[in-house]
Amino acid sequence: MRKRVRIMVPLLAAGMLAAGCTGGGSTPAPQGSGAAGAPSADPANPNALPRNETLYTSGTQWGPPANFNPIREWDSATGTKGLVYETLFHFDPNAGKLTPWLAESGGWTDDTTYEVKLRQGVKWSDGTPFTAKDVAFTFGLGKMETIPYHNVWEWLKNVEATDDQTVKFTFSTANYQEWDFNLYNRAIVPEHLWGKLSEEDVLNGVNENPVGTGAYKFSSHDQDRAVLTKRDDWWGRTALNMDPKPKYIVDIVNTSNEVAMGLLLQKGMDLSNNFLPGVANLVKGNFGLATFYKEPPYMLSANTAWLVPNTTKKPMDDVAFRKALATSVDTKKIVEGVYGNLVKAASPTGLLPQWEQFVDQSLVSQSGFSYDKDKARKMLADAGYKDRDGDGLVENKDGSKLSLTLMVPSGWTDWMEAARSIAASAKEAGIAVTPDFPDYNALVEKRGKGDFDLVINNERQLSNTPFTYYQYLFQLPVQKVQNTVNFGRYENKSAWELVRKLDQVKTDDLAGMKAAVSAIQKIHLDELPVIPLWYNGLWAQSSTSTWKNWPSSEQGAPKSAPVMWRNWLEMGGFETLTQLQPAAS
């Protein structure tokens, strides 16, 4: 999921940031996002909450926080999953391992049976004991077709609570990679409350009074913020030896350019998970701001941005053309000119830096691509795409006009500038590409129906396994409407079979995973169904005025993810909260 709020520079820092904003611009929320107006009060107002006990965050919530349903992982209020509701495990991207959370342990007792032992003494926030029945019930909800993890039941046969602390999962086929993903992604809900709900309420109910096992509970919310208060009786203080330091977390709805950047600079915001163009100049200045790295790219990498060709349309159905197109893209210009080095150019594989151990460098050397406009021109000519009328642009093989449209959402100005850059470098190689900026919802509809030539997309975040990345690229069958994966409608049964085989490699079999990924990688590099462009950052700018010890690459500093984004609290975001220190200490 993209974190799309784009922040312009407030007047007080405009001069400092101008050099870093080249081509970056600012992006408002897509139309229909329901963003509220400016906050009604200064978040740092000491009359509201004690400033030295309160963490102010932004960068996740688009509109008023009105949904506290953890099943709705894509639009629930910030912290619903991760702070209020919890998962069986967390995932540590640095170690590449699951960390027991609500589960004390978990493991395969045979090839198709997984057993979870739960921690004792865990209670829901209403005082009811947390038991194995809650876990079995939660995964049982997946039998409903509307539930996001419904597909698990294609290979999960049964789940049962064998006693209060033990849950047994029995599979028809063990998809080990996917299963680990589910273990740290699925929020557990209380059976004694959710068992009374209809299917409609399970998925679409707002869950106004959430009861979770987490370290926080929602204490209030309105149009421009949600306030979470720490639970004194949270089980993890003893069992995990962890204690999040802020007593209060106030998550602010992103509403305007001036509010977000202004609050950060004026010490009214502690953590901004927005993309702030030009922030590098502020980090180097005396503004009390910090990023993970002190030098480019300043941020950790969160996902890969791809150029996605519609492989059902000519000439994108021709691998020779796709390779020439890839060779025509000057990614360096995007990284430097559009992003001011806040992102990194992607490997030809597109695998995130955290997955570097799975990159087969011999394949990259043999089949990878890099920008070379002259080589791209030759590749086009060799494949039969020639400039027959002398206008500097090639025609299709049959002599007809070749003109492509590259869509990105209107208002997403970094992507709009990237699209313009791609079009310009493609033109130099002889390919006519016209940027098009439709409304976000219109783009989604066209993309899903396959009514496009080229789009930019990045809808696969870092996870425990490259399986999720390749699932996006190669999943079959292609549906009439493709809502979540394989937007380019690329059909390769051999590739999809290899991805499914990767899914069935045990997650502790590193050699087996590398071999499986290498085989898939070869098809990707040979066929280029998507063209990796750059790694989007885990946008995180923190103020050191109230809280210190933010994660960074510096020796001795925490290395967890400084982020409040949905589905990231289980990948280091929560751990960051436990390592913060009051700036005054």
SVG drawing of the C-alpha trace seen along z (x, -y; Angstrom):
<svg xmlns="http://www.w3.org/2000/svg" viewBox="-25 -32 54 67">
<polyline fill="none" stroke="black" stroke-width="0.4" points="0.0,0.0 1.4,-3.4 1.9,-6.0 0.9,-8.9 0.7,-12.1 3.2,-14.5 4.4,-17.5 5.5,-20.9 8.0,-23.0 6.6,-25.6 7.8,-29.2 10.1,-29.2 12.3,-26.6 11.6,-27.0 15.0,-28.5 16.8,-25.7 14.9,-23.0 14.6,-24.3 17.7,-22.6 16.5,-19.2 13.0,-19.5 13.9,-19.5 11.1,-17.6 9.7,-16.4 6.8,-18.6 4.0,-17.8 1.2,-15.2 -2.1,-15.6 -4.3,-12.6 -6.1,-11.0 -9.6,-12.4 -12.1,-10.7 -9.6,-10.0 -11.7,-12.0 -8.8,-14.0 -9.9,-16.3 -9.1,-20.0 -6.2,-21.3 -5.9,-20.1 -8.1,-22.2 -5.4,-22.7 -1.6,-22.6 -0.7,-19.0 1.9,-20.2 -0.6,-22.1 0.5,-21.3 -3.1,-21.6 -4.1,-18.6 -1.5,-15.9 1.9,-16.0 4.3,-16.8 7.1,-14.8 4.9,-11.6 3.3,-12.0 4.5,-10.8 3.0,-12.7 3.0,-10.9 1.8,-11.3 2.0,-9.7 -0.5,-6.8 -3.9,-8.2 -5.5,-9.9 -9.0,-10.7 -10.7,-10.8 -10.0,-7.7 -13.4,-6.0 -12.6,-2.3 -10.9,-0.2 -11.5,3.2 -8.2,5.2 -9.6,7.4 -9.5,4.4 -5.7,4.3 -5.7,1.7 -7.7,-1.2 -8.1,-0.7 -7.0,-3.6 -3.3,-3.8 -2.3,-1.3 -5.4,0.8 -3.2,3.7 0.1,3.7 -0.8,1.4 -4.3,2.5 -4.6,5.9 -1.6,8.2 -0.3,11.1 1.1,14.5 4.6,13.4 6.5,10.4 9.0,10.4 12.5,9.0 13.7,7.9 17.3,7.5 17.6,11.0 15.1,12.4 13.4,14.4 10.0,14.6 9.9,13.4 7.4,15.0 4.8,12.6 1.4,13.8 2.8,17.2 5.5,18.5 6.7,20.9 5.6,22.5 6.8,25.2 6.1,28.0 5.4,31.3 5.3,33.0 5.3,31.9 1.6,30.8 1.0,29.9 1.9,26.7 1.5,26.3 1.5,23.0 2.0,22.7 0.6,19.5 1.9,17.4 0.2,17.7 -1.3,14.8 -2.3,12.8 -5.6,11.0 -7.8,8.9 -8.3,5.3 -11.7,6.1 -10.0,8.6 -11.1,11.8 -8.3,14.4 -6.7,14.8 -6.8,18.5 -6.2,20.8 -9.9,20.6 -9.4,17.0 -6.7,18.0 -8.7,20.9 -11.7,18.6 -9.7,15.9 -8.2,18.2 -11.6,19.8 -13.0,16.5 -11.0,16.9 -13.6,19.4 -15.7,16.4 -15.0,15.5 -14.9,11.8 -12.0,12.1 -8.6,11.1 -6.9,14.3 -9.7,16.5 -7.2,18.1 -5.4,19.8 -8.3,22.3 -7.4,23.6 -4.6,25.5 -5.5,25.3 -7.8,28.2 -8.4,27.6 -7.5,25.5 -8.3,26.5 -7.6,25.5 -6.4,28.7 -6.1,26.9 -6.1,23.4 -2.5,22.7 -2.2,24.9 -3.4,24.5 -3.0,27.1 -3.1,26.2 -3.5,29.1 -2.8,28.5 -3.5,30.5 -0.5,28.8 2.1,26.9 2.9,23.6 5.7,22.7 6.6,19.3 3.0,18.0 2.3,19.6 5.1,17.6 3.7,14.5 0.3,15.2 1.8,15.9 3.0,12.3 0.3,10.6 -3.0,11.8 -4.4,9.9 -6.1,12.1 -9.6,11.1 -11.6,12.1 -14.1,14.9 -16.3,13.8 -17.1,10.6 -16.5,11.3 -18.3,14.6 -21.6,12.6 -21.0,10.6 -22.5,11.3 -20.2,11.8 -21.0,8.2 -19.9,6.8 -16.8,8.9 -15.5,7.3 -17.2,3.9 -18.1,3.1 -16.2,0.1 -15.6,1.8 -16.1,-1.4 -14.9,0.0 -12.0,2.3 -10.9,4.8 -7.4,6.1 -4.4,7.7 -2.0,4.9 0.0,2.4 -2.3,-0.5 -6.0,-1.2 -7.8,-4.0 -8.9,-6.7 -10.4,-9.2 -10.6,-10.2 -12.0,-12.9 -11.8,-14.3 -8.1,-15.1 -6.5,-12.6 -6.7,-9.4 -5.3,-9.2 -3.9,-5.9 -3.1,-5.5 -0.7,-2.9 -2.1,0.0 -0.5,0.4 -1.5,4.1 0.0,5.0 1.3,8.6 4.4,7.9 6.1,5.9 6.8,9.1 6.8,11.8 8.7,9.8 10.6,7.5 9.5,4.7 7.8,1.4 6.8,-1.2 8.0,-4.5 5.3,-7.0 2.3,-7.0 0.3,-8.6 0.4,-8.3 -1.4,-11.0 -1.7,-10.1 -2.5,-13.2 -4.5,-13.0 -2.4,-14.5 -4.2,-17.5 -2.0,-20.2 1.6,-20.9 2.2,-23.5 0.7,-21.5 2.9,-18.4 6.3,-19.9 5.5,-22.9 4.8,-20.7 7.9,-18.7 10.1,-21.8 8.3,-23.5 8.8,-20.4 5.1,-19.6 5.6,-16.4 7.9,-13.6 7.7,-11.1 6.6,-11.9 6.2,-8.9 5.5,-11.1 7.6,-11.6 9.2,-15.1 11.1,-16.2 14.3,-18.0 14.4,-16.7 18.1,-15.9 18.9,-19.6 17.1,-19.9 18.8,-16.8 22.2,-18.4 21.0,-21.7 20.4,-22.6 16.8,-21.6 17.0,-18.7 15.7,-16.2 17.0,-12.7 16.7,-10.0 18.0,-6.4 21.0,-7.2 22.9,-10.5 23.8,-10.3 21.8,-9.2 19.4,-7.5 18.7,-8.6 15.8,-6.0 15.5,-2.3 13.9,-0.6 10.3,0.4 9.2,1.5 10.1,1.6 8.6,-0.7 8.2,1.0 7.3,-0.1 4.5,2.4 3.8,3.1 0.5,4.5 1.8,7.7 -1.6,8.4 -1.1,5.4 1.4,4.8 4.3,4.1 4.5,4.9 3.8,8.5 7.2,8.7 10.0,9.4 12.5,7.8 10.6,4.6 10.3,4.8 14.0,5.2 14.7,2.3 12.2,0.2 14.0,1.2 17.4,0.2 15.9,-3.2 15.0,-4.3 17.5,-6.6 16.8,-5.7 19.7,-7.8 17.8,-10.9 14.8,-9.9 16.8,-9.1 18.7,-12.3 16.4,-14.7 13.0,-13.7 13.9,-12.3 17.1,-14.2 18.7,-10.9 16.1,-10.0 15.7,-6.6 18.0,-4.1 18.0,-2.7 16.7,0.8 18.6,3.9 17.4,5.4 15.9,8.2 13.9,5.6 14.6,7.6 14.9,5.2 18.2,4.7 17.0,6.7 16.7,9.7 20.2,9.2 21.3,12.7 18.8,14.1 20.1,12.0 21.9,14.3 24.7,12.0 25.8,14.3 22.3,14.0 22.3,10.2 25.7,10.0 24.4,12.2 20.9,11.0 20.5,7.7 19.9,4.3 21.1,0.8 20.5,-2.5 22.1,-2.9 20.0,-4.8 22.2,-3.8 22.0,-0.2 18.2,-0.5 18.0,-2.0 20.0,1.0 17.9,3.5 14.7,1.9 16.1,2.1 17.3,5.6 13.8,6.6 12.2,4.9 11.2,1.6 12.5,-1.0 12.1,-4.7 10.5,-4.6 9.4,-8.2 12.5,-9.9 10.8,-11.6 13.2,-10.0 10.6,-7.6 10.3,-3.9 7.1,-2.4 5.7,1.0 7.0,4.0 4.1,3.7 4.9,0.0 2.0,-1.3 2.4,-4.2 3.9,-3.2 2.7,-5.5 2.3,-4.4 0.7,-6.0 2.2,-5.8 -0.3,-6.3 0.3,-7.5 -2.3,-9.1 -2.9,-12.8 -1.4,-14.7 1.3,-12.1 3.9,-14.6 7.0,-12.5 5.6,-9.7 4.3,-12.3 7.9,-13.7 9.2,-10.2 6.8,-9.4 7.9,-12.6 11.5,-11.5 10.8,-8.0 9.0,-9.5 11.9,-11.8 14.6,-9.1 12.4,-6.7 12.0,-9.4 15.8,-9.7 15.9,-6.0 13.1,-6.3 10.1,-5.2 7.0,-7.5 5.7,-7.5 3.1,-10.1 2.6,-10.6 -1.1,-10.5 -2.3,-11.5 -5.9,-10.3 -7.7,-10.5 -6.5,-7.7 -9.8,-5.8 -10.0,-6.0 -6.5,-4.6 -7.2,-1.8 -10.3,-0.8 -8.3,-0.9 -5.4,0.9 -7.6,3.7 -9.4,4.2 -6.1,4.1 -7.1,0.9 -3.6,-0.6 -0.2,-0.5 2.2,-1.3 1.8,-2.0 4.1,-2.5 3.2,-0.4 4.8,0.6 2.1,2.6 4.4,5.2 6.1,4.2 9.0,5.9 8.0,9.2 9.6,12.3 10.0,13.9 10.6,13.1 7.7,15.3 5.3,12.4 7.3,10.4 7.1,13.1 3.5,13.9 2.8,10.3 4.7,10.7 3.5,14.2 0.3,15.2 -2.1,17.1 -4.8,17.4 -5.3,13.9 -8.8,12.7 -11.1,10.5 -10.3,7.9 -6.9,8.0 -7.2,6.1 -4.1,7.0 -1.4,8.8 0.0,9.3 -1.4,6.1 0.6,6.6 -1.4,9.8 1.8,11.8 1.1,15.5 3.9,17.9 2.8,21.3 6.4,22.4 7.1,19.2 4.0,19.5 4.8,23.2 8.3,22.2 6.7,19.6 4.4,22.2 7.4,24.5 9.2,21.7 6.1,21.4 6.6,25.0 10.3,24.6 10.7,24.5 11.7,21.0 14.8,22.3 16.0,24.0 18.1,21.1 19.9,23.1 16.5,24.4 15.1,20.9 18.1,19.5 17.9,22.2 14.1,21.6 14.5,17.8 17.4,18.1 15.2,20.2 12.4,17.6 14.9,14.8 16.1,16.1 12.6,16.0 12.1,12.5 15.4,11.2 14.8,13.1 11.2,12.0 10.9,8.7 7.2,8.8 7.9,5.8 10.8,3.4 12.3,2.5 13.0,-1.2 13.8,-2.3 13.3,-1.3 10.8,-3.5 11.9,-4.6 10.6,-3.8 9.8,-7.5 10.7,-8.4 11.8,-11.8 12.0,-12.2 12.4,-15.1 14.9,-14.8 13.4,-17.6 11.1,-15.4 12.3,-11.8 15.7,-10.5 17.4,-7.1 15.6,-6.9 16.7,-4.0 19.6,-4.8 22.6,-3.2 24.9,-4.8 26.8,-2.4 24.9,-1.5 21.6,-2.9 18.5,-0.8 18.1,0.8 14.3,1.4 11.9,-0.3 10.9,-3.9 7.4,-3.6 3.7,-3.6 2.4,-2.5 -0.2,0.3 1.3,3.8 4.8,2.4 4.3,2.3 4.9,6.1 8.1,5.5 9.9,3.3 7.6,0.3 6.5,1.4 10.0,2.3 11.0,-1.3 8.5,-2.6 10.2,-0.4 13.6,-1.9 12.8,-5.6 14.2,-7.7 13.0,-11.1 15.2,-13.7 15.6,-15.3 17.1,-12.1"/>
</svg>
